[in-house]
Amino acid sequence: MTGFLPTRRALMAAALGLMAASLPARAEAPKEIRIDWATYNPVSLVLKDQKLLEQEFAKDGITIRWVQSAGSNKALEFLNAGSLDFGSTAGAAALIGKINGNPIKSVYVYSRPEWTALVTRPDTGIKTVADLKGKTVAVTRGTDPHIFLVRALAANGLTEKDVKLVLLQHADGRLALQRKDVDAWAGLDPIMASAEVEDGAVLFFRKPEDNTWGVLNVREDFAKANPDIVKRVLATYEKARLWSVQHPKDLSAALVSATKLPEPVIARQLERTDLSFGPIGKAQKDTILAAGEALQKAGVVAADVNVPAQADALIDGQYLIVGQ
């Protein structure tokens, strides 16, 4: 039986075939990008209203699907379920989500806000955090207002067990306070600003430094498969943020339109909202880490959790580097 000797061309073709087979399959670009908008993220409204992402990805045939987030807890829920690719949250809420197994990266800063405080009515007699002992407090679990409340209680020698938590979404918390169904509320702007301006609600405890940054998160698997798309989304977000800084009246009008709240309420929200940041890095990580460590000390985060390592794993600044 005569043996078959392959030609040099055949050997080269076989080698190339083996090399191609060993290379990882190139991920197909997604047909749509699912991203949230939220009234606590003013830049998202500009991005949505001006259709900047639609324009950026039109040539790729990629559509943009907008989903409203009513709070960090909802954005994290959507991200964890895979129904959002990008979601807006508070930095500390993102950290708690990460600790609890939500596979996300925080990749961008949309604001540095004082968007939460502890709120009551003038008739309750509540003047300090210590006065909350035994009182009913409306709160949205898993959000910056919830984390703010826990830290405030801990700083005054109290825990969640010393108050009666009423778990409601932010808008319903404001309504419960207004109706006298609860004594206090861990508020969130712009709903908090509305309660303050329209209802005469009192912000009896404020601590701006305990408000963590507004961050945009991406699902880890989406970022891993589509790094260039993430970079383009953030570059487009930057356009919207810079436009927002340069056009404060137009930004206010966009918020008025989206929230159906009067201009004085939106003015109150925006005076507490700093939009002069975009890239994410050490400053954000330090603030988020401080919140995580405070929550661990308060017993909300388990003692065996390596909070610094979780914060390191959460923050990823590679997708937006200004000046390059």
C-alpha positions in Angstrom: 0.0 0.0 0.0 1.5 3.2 -1.1 1.8 6.1 1.6 0.5 9.5 0.9 3.0 12.4 1.3 1.3 15.7 1.7 2.6 18.7 -0.2 4.0 21.7 1.5 0.9 23.7 0.6 -1.3 21.1 2.2 0.8 21.2 5.4 0.6 25.0 5.6 -3.1 24.9 5.0 -3.5 22.3 7.8 -1.4 24.4 10.2 -3.4 27.5 9.5 -6.6 25.5 10.0 -5.4 24.3 13.4 -4.3 27.9 14.4 -7.7 29.2 13.4 -9.5 26.5 15.4 -7.5 27.3 18.5 -8.3 31.0 18.4 -11.3 32.1 20.5 -14.5 32.8 18.6 -14.9 36.5 17.9 -17.9 37.8 19.8 -20.7 39.2 17.6 -21.7 42.8 18.3 -25.0 43.0 20.1 -28.1 44.0 18.2 -29.2 46.3 20.9 -27.8 48.1 24.0 -30.1 48.2 27.0 -29.4 51.2 29.2 -31.3 52.9 32.0 -32.5 56.5 32.6 -33.3 57.8 36.0 -34.5 61.1 37.5 -31.7 60.9 40.0 -29.2 60.8 37.0 -29.8 64.1 35.2 -27.2 63.2 32.5 -29.1 60.1 31.5 -32.1 62.3 30.5 -29.9 64.4 28.2 -28.4 61.3 26.7 -31.9 59.9 26.1 -33.6 63.1 24.9 -30.9 64.1 22.4 -30.7 60.5 21.1 -26.9 60.6 21.3 -26.4 56.9 21.7 -28.8 56.2 18.8 -26.7 58.5 16.6 -23.4 56.9 17.8 -24.5 53.3 17.0 -26.8 53.9 14.0 -24.0 53.0 11.5 -23.5 49.7 13.4 -27.2 48.7 13.2 -27.4 48.6 17.0 -30.6 49.8 18.5 -30.8 51.5 22.0 -33.5 50.3 24.5 -34.2 52.7 27.3 -35.4 51.4 30.7 -36.4 53.6 33.6 -34.8 52.8 37.0 -36.8 54.0 40.0 -33.9 53.5 42.4 -30.4 51.9 42.7 -32.1 48.7 43.9 -34.1 48.4 40.7 -31.1 49.2 38.5 -29.1 46.5 40.3 -32.0 44.0 40.0 -32.2 44.6 36.2 -28.4 44.3 35.8 -28.4 41.1 37.8 -31.2 39.6 35.7 -29.5 40.6 32.5 -32.3 42.9 31.4 -29.9 45.9 31.5 -26.4 46.2 30.1 -25.8 49.6 31.8 -27.5 50.8 35.0 -27.3 54.0 37.2 -26.8 53.5 40.9 -25.2 55.1 43.9 -21.6 53.9 44.5 -22.3 52.3 47.9 -25.3 50.5 46.5 -23.2 49.1 43.6 -20.6 47.8 46.2 -23.3 46.0 48.2 -24.6 44.5 45.0 -21.1 43.4 44.1 -20.6 41.8 47.6 -23.9 40.0 47.1 -22.7 38.5 43.9 -24.1 40.9 41.3 -21.5 40.6 38.4 -21.0 44.3 37.6 -18.3 46.9 37.2 -18.6 50.6 38.0 -17.1 52.4 35.0 -18.3 56.0 35.0 -19.3 58.9 37.3 -22.5 60.8 36.3 -22.7 63.0 39.4 -21.4 63.8 42.8 -24.7 64.5 44.6 -26.0 65.3 48.0 -29.1 63.4 47.0 -30.1 61.9 50.3 -30.9 63.1 53.8 -33.2 62.1 56.6 -36.6 63.8 56.3 -39.5 64.4 58.6 -42.6 66.6 59.0 -42.5 69.7 61.2 -45.2 68.1 63.5 -43.2 65.0 64.5 -40.9 66.6 67.0 -38.0 64.7 65.4 -34.9 67.0 65.5 -32.0 64.5 65.6 -31.1 61.0 64.5 -31.4 59.9 68.2 -35.1 60.9 68.1 -35.8 58.1 65.6 -35.6 55.5 68.2 -39.0 53.6 68.2 -40.2 55.6 65.2 -41.4 54.5 61.7 -39.0 55.3 58.9 -39.8 54.8 55.2 -36.8 53.5 53.2 -35.9 51.8 49.9 -33.6 48.9 50.8 -30.4 48.6 48.8 -30.1 52.2 47.9 -27.9 55.1 49.0 -30.7 56.5 51.3 -30.9 53.1 53.0 -27.1 53.0 53.5 -27.1 56.7 54.6 -29.8 55.8 57.2 -27.8 52.8 58.5 -24.7 54.9 58.9 -26.5 57.7 60.6 -28.1 55.3 63.1 -24.8 53.6 63.8 -23.1 56.9 64.5 -25.7 57.6 67.1 -25.5 54.2 68.8 -28.6 52.8 67.1 -29.3 50.0 64.6 -32.2 49.2 62.2 -33.7 47.2 65.1 -34.2 50.4 67.0 -36.6 51.8 64.4 -39.5 50.4 62.5 -38.5 50.2 58.8 -41.3 50.6 56.3 -39.9 49.3 52.9 -41.2 51.4 50.1 -39.9 52.8 46.8 -38.7 56.4 47.0 -41.9 58.1 45.7 -44.1 56.0 48.0 -41.9 56.9 50.9 -42.5 60.6 50.3 -46.2 59.9 50.0 -46.2 57.9 53.3 -44.5 60.8 55.1 -47.0 63.3 53.6 -50.0 61.1 54.7 -48.5 60.7 58.2 -48.2 56.9 57.7 -44.5 57.2 58.8 -42.6 59.5 61.1 -39.5 59.9 58.9 -38.2 59.0 55.5 -34.7 58.4 54.0 -35.2 60.7 51.0 -33.8 60.8 47.5 -33.8 63.8 45.1 -35.7 65.0 43.1 -38.5 63.5 45.2 -36.9 64.7 48.4 -36.6 68.2 46.9 -40.3 68.1 46.0 -41.2 67.1 49.6 -39.1 69.9 50.9 -40.4 72.7 48.6 -44.0 71.6 48.2 -44.8 69.8 51.5 -42.7 71.8 53.9 -40.8 68.6 54.8 -37.7 69.1 57.0 -34.3 67.7 56.2 -33.3 67.1 59.8 -30.1 65.2 59.2 -27.7 66.0 56.4 -24.1 64.8 55.8 -23.0 65.4 52.2 -19.8 63.3 52.6 -21.9 60.2 53.3 -23.7 60.5 50.0 -21.7 58.2 47.6 -21.1 59.1 44.0 -23.6 58.4 41.2 -22.0 55.7 39.1 -22.8 54.0 35.9 -22.4 50.2 36.0 -22.0 47.6 33.3 -22.5 43.9 33.4 -19.1 42.2 33.5 -19.9 39.7 30.7 -21.1 42.5 28.4 -17.9 44.6 29.1 -15.7 41.5 28.5 -17.4 40.7 25.2 -17.7 44.3 24.0 -14.9 46.5 25.4 -15.0 48.9 22.4 -18.7 49.4 22.7 -18.4 50.2 26.4 -15.7 52.8 25.5 -18.1 54.4 23.0 -21.0 54.4 25.4 -18.9 56.3 28.0 -17.5 58.7 25.4 -21.0 59.5 24.4 -22.0 59.8 28.1 -19.2 62.4 28.4 -20.7 64.5 25.6 -24.0 64.5 27.5 -22.4 65.4 30.8 -20.3 68.2 29.4 -23.4 69.6 27.6 -25.3 69.4 30.9 -22.6 71.5 32.6 -22.6 74.1 29.8 -26.4 74.3 29.5 -27.9 74.4 33.1 -31.2 75.9 32.0 -31.7 73.2 29.3 -30.8 70.5 31.8 -33.4 71.9 34.3 -36.0 71.9 31.5 -35.2 68.3 30.7 -35.7 67.3 34.4 -38.9 69.3 34.6 -40.2 67.5 31.6 -39.2 64.0 32.8 -40.3 64.4 36.4 -43.4 66.7 35.9 -42.1 68.6 38.9 -42.0 72.4 39.1 -38.9 74.3 38.3 -38.2 75.4 41.9 -38.1 71.7 42.9 -35.6 70.8 40.1 -33.5 73.9 41.0 -33.2 72.6 44.6 -32.1 69.2 43.2 -29.6 70.6 40.9 -28.0 73.0 43.5 -27.1 69.8 45.4 -25.8 68.0 42.3 -22.2 68.3 41.0 -21.8 67.2 37.4 -18.1 68.1 37.0 -16.8 64.5 37.1 -16.8 61.7 34.6 -13.8 59.3 34.8 -14.0 56.9 37.8 -11.0 56.2 40.0 -9.4 56.5 43.5 -11.6 59.3 44.8 -14.8 57.3 44.1 -13.3 54.1 45.4 -12.2 55.7 48.7 -15.8 57.1 49.3 -17.4 53.8 48.4 -14.9 51.9 50.5 -15.6 54.1 53.5 -19.3 53.4 53.1 -18.7 49.6 52.9 -16.5 49.6 55.9 -19.1 51.6 57.9 -21.8 49.1 56.9 -19.5 46.2 57.9 -19.0 47.8 61.3 -22.8 48.2 61.6 -23.3 44.5 60.9 -25.0 45.0 57.5 -22.0 43.5 55.7 -20.7 40.2 57.0 -17.5 40.4 59.1 -15.7 37.9 56.8 -16.2 40.0 53.6 -12.9 41.6 52.3 -14.5 45.0 51.6 -11.3 46.6 50.1 -10.9 43.7 47.7 -14.6 44.0 46.7 -14.2 47.8 46.1 -11.1 47.1 43.9 -13.0 44.5 41.9 -15.9 46.9 41.4 -14.1 50.1 40.2 -12.8 49.9 36.6 -11.6 53.1 35.0 -10.1 51.6 31.9 -13.0 52.5 29.6 -12.9 56.3 29.8 -9.6 58.1 30.0 -9.9 61.8 29.4 -7.2 63.5 27.4 -6.2 60.4 25.3 
